[in-house]
Amino acid sequence: MNDITEKEIVQILLSIKNGVGNSSSKKKQKQWKERDFLIFLLLLNTGINIPTLIKLNIDDIDYNNNQLKLYDNIIIDIPKQIMDYISIWLDKRTILLDGTITNALFISSNKKRMSATAIYSVVNKYSSTIKDKHITPYKLRTAFTKEV
């Protein structure tokens, strides 16, 4: 069975919180944990795909209605808890950008929009803590669709 379990999801989210690898890796991950946590939350709770995720901009967020605007004016509802986490990430993002201007919701360490490869890398890094299972962004998305 290749489905991701609730226990595995918790394990991955704890890996984001605590970091993985050696102390140097954990130190670097610490400054990005809000971003990485939000990436997982959106994949798990919206079923959004990677191309759409990396295209998200700050002005796609509708705080008044707890929604995200996707391509072709598709609108999805976002749970309040995730909207709160978006706000936490945006505060951290402002600090990390240090004056750099970009509308991209998800940025990399070079202060530019994250690529699909970077998203896959984030997912692989933290899901590597799950033994005997290869968890991909697609599997995270399908975990959402199985709940719907």
Secondary structure as GFF3:
##gff-version 3
##sequence-region A 1 148
A	DSSP	alpha_helix	6	18	.	.	.	ID=ss1
A	DSSP	alpha_helix	23	30	.	.	.	ID=ss2
A	DSSP	alpha_helix	33	46	.	.	.	ID=ss3
A	DSSP	alpha_helix	50	55	.	.	.	ID=ss4
A	DSSP	three_ten_helix	58	60	.	.	.	ID=ss5
A	DSSP	beta_strand	61	62	.	.	.	ID=ss6
A	DSSP	beta_strand	67	69	.	.	.	ID=ss7
A	DSSP	three_ten_helix	71	73	.	.	.	ID=ss8
A	DSSP	beta_strand	75	77	.	.	.	ID=ss9
A	DSSP	alpha_helix	80	97	.	.	.	ID=ss10
A	DSSP	alpha_helix	116	127	.	.	.	ID=ss11
A	DSSP	alpha_helix	137	147	.	.	.	ID=ss12
###
